């Protein structure tokens, strides 16, 4: 193995926040029904949605600044995650409580995946908060350390204190670089976990295949209602804005109905099977 190959292997062995986020929030149950047609339809819907957003941003100017637009989208992402988390917890709890005892035990064993997905966002947010606090000096700062002489007077009090101060300063700089690296990784992890978690409805499909199809319309229509009380992102004609804002909820609802029908006709997955009846 050459030096370059060893270096690539070592880099590949480093923790990857994107892979870790997808592993925690993406579906991974081995016995889960995975229909390639449904997955393809979801990818096409996502691609069309991104293309529509790109066209709208290129065709019309932003109502506010770019920063306001980015912050608004992040706010929508957080609200969407909160909606899915709350609805997912309620839906999984109702499944377990409403199902017959055999199915109830099966569902209870399957909540590990959703719990991991739900814990990804608080984990990422907690690391971000911790790193920001460390960089701002809220945890420890140079003033908290104070003057010291680790040489025990070997080079004199003044030189010893200067040497110790320089060493502590270098340690703080190294710690700050580590904090910045961890902060960037945590931001990437949190954003990826939020996006993947929303797409998989935080792995609720591992409890039962119908749950993502039932929760997705709730998510998009809740965001639609939220956007009604918020100003438009672009200065487009009202007809374009209404058509664009309704396209997402209607397409997701239609795809969810088609997914429910396909699961029923192809795999026998029904609401009755969800309740174990």
N, C-alpha and C positions, 0 to 999 in steps of 0.2 A: 504494500500500500504506500503510495507516494505521500509526500508532506501535504499536498493540496487535498488529497482524498481524506487524510486524517483530519485536516482542518475542517473540511465540509462535514465529516461525520461528527466532530465535536460540536460544530455550530448546530447541526440538526438535532443533537441530543439536548440542547438548551431548551428550557421551558418556552413554549410558544403560546402567548396569550390568546391568539385567535383559535388555535386548535383546542386549547383548554376550554374556552368559552363554548365552542361548538360541541365539545364532548359533554359538557354539563347541561346544555339547554337543547341540544338537537336530539331527535328521536333515535333510540339505539336498542330498543327491546327486540330480542331475536325472534319472538313469536308474534310480533306485530304484523298486521296485514299491510303490505306495501304494494299499492297498485301503481305501476309506472304511468298509466294514462292519467290518473289523478295527479301524480307528481308533475307530469308534463303540463297539465292544465294550470297548475299553480304557478309553475315557472313562467308560462306564457302570460298569465295574468300579471305577475310581478314585472315582467319585461315591458308589457304594454303600459302599466302604470308608470314605470320609470321613464319610458319614452314620452308619455303624455306630460309628465311633470317637466321634463327637459324642454319639450316644445313650448309649453306655457311660459317657462322662464325666459326662453329665447325670443318669443313672439311679443311679450308684453313686459314693460318695466316693473320693477319691484315697487310695492307701495311704500315700503320703508327702506332702511339700509340693509346691507348684506348681513351685518351682525344681528340685527333684529330678526331677519329671516332664518338664520341658522339657529338662534336661540329659540325661536318659535317652533322650529321643527324638532329640536331637542325636547322642548316642553311637551309637544304632542307625543313624542316617543315615550317619555316618562309617564304621561297620562295613559297612553295605550297599555303600557306595561302594568300600571296600577289596576286598570280595568280588567285585564286578562288575569292578573294574579288574584284579584278579589273574586271574579267570576269562576276561575278555575278551582279555587279553594271551596267555594260553595257547591259547584257542580260535582267535584269529587266526593265531598261530604254527603251530598244528596244521593249519589250513586251507591255509596257504601251503606247508608242508612235505609235506602228504599229497596235495595236488592235483597233477594232471598239469601239465607245463611251461607250456602255454598259459594255463590257469586260474591257475597260480601267479604268472605275471607280471601278470595282471589284478588278483588280490588284493593283490599287492605295491603296485600303483599306487593302490589304494583305501584304504590304511592312513592316508592323510593326515587324513581325517576323524576316525577314532578317536584318532589321536595328538593332534589339537587338543583333542578332548574330554577325553582323559586329562591333558593339560597344564593344563586350566582350573582344576582343584582345587589343584594345587601353586602355580599363579600367584596365585589368590585368597588361599590360606593364607600365602604369602610376603609379599604386600602387607599383610595383616592384622598379621603379626608385625612387619614393618618399621614400620608406623604406631604400633603399641602401644609398641614400643621407643623411637620418637621422642617420643611423648607422655610416657613415663616418664622421659625425659632420659637414656636409656642411650646415645644417639648423640651428643648435644651438649646442654649445659645452660648456664644463665647463669653458673654458677661456672667453667665451662671457658673462657668468654670473658674474664672478669676486667675490671677497670677500664681504660678507654681514653679518650682524648680525640681525637676525630676533627677537632675544630676547630683542632688544633695550637696551643693556647694563645691563640687569638684572643680568647676571653672569660675568660681566666684558667683555671688548672688545675682549680679546684673546679667552676666553672660548666660548663666544657667536659666534665668527667667526668660531671657530673649529666646534662647534655644527651645525651651519648653513651649513658649508662645507660638513660635514658628511651627513646631511639630503638631501642636494642637490645631493650629490653623490649617495645616495640610490635611489633617484627619477630618476636619469639618468640610473642607473642599471635596475630599474623596467621598464623604458621606452624602454631601449634597448631590454629587454626580450620580451616586447610587439611587438616591431618592428620586431624582429626575427620571432615571431609567425605569424605576419601578412605577412611577406616576404615569409615564407614557404607556407602559404595558398594562397598567390597571385601566386607563381610559380606553385603550383598544379592547381589552377584555370585556369591559362593561358595555360598550357600544355593540360589540359582536354578540354578547349574551342577550342584550335587549332585542336586537334584530332577529337573531335565531330563535329566541324564546317566543317572540310574537308570531313568527312563521309556524312554529310547532305548537303554539298555544301552551308553552311551557310543559311540553311532553305529556299533556293530559291524554293524548291518544294512546299512551301506554296503559292507561287504566281501561279505556274502551275507545274503539276506533271512531265512534260517533261524536265524541266530545269536541274535537277540533272543529268539525263541521257545524256543531251547534254553537260554539263560542265565537267563531270568526264573525258571523253577522252582528252579534252583540257588540263586538269590538268596533267594527267599522261604523255602525250606526251611532254608537256613543261618541266616536270622534267626529262624526258628521254634525251631531247636535252641538258638540263643543265648538266646532268651527263656525256655527251659525252666530254664536255670541262673540266671536273674535272677528277682527277685520280681515279682509282678503289679503293674500300675500302679494298679488300682482294687480296692477291697474288695468284689468281686462273688462270688457263689456259684461253686464249682468248675465246675459244669456250664456256666454262662455263660462262664467264662473259657476252658475247653477248646473250647467251640463257637466262640467268637469267635477264638481263636488259630489254630484249624484252618481257619476259613473263608477266610482270606487265601491260605495255600499251596494249598488245594484248588481255589479259584476260579482262581488264577493258572495252576496246572497244567492245569486243564480248558480254560482259554482258550488256553494255549499249544498243547495238543493239537489244539484246533479250528483254531487259526491255521495249524499245520503241515499239517493236512488240507486247509484251504482253499487254501493256497499250492500244494499238490500238485495238487488237482483243478482249480483255476481258472487257474493260471499255469504248471503243470508244474515247480514248484520242489521238488526232492527232495533227499535226502541224497546221492544219486549226483551230482546237479548241483553240490552243495556241494563234492564232491571232484573235480569235473570229469570224471566217468566216464559 
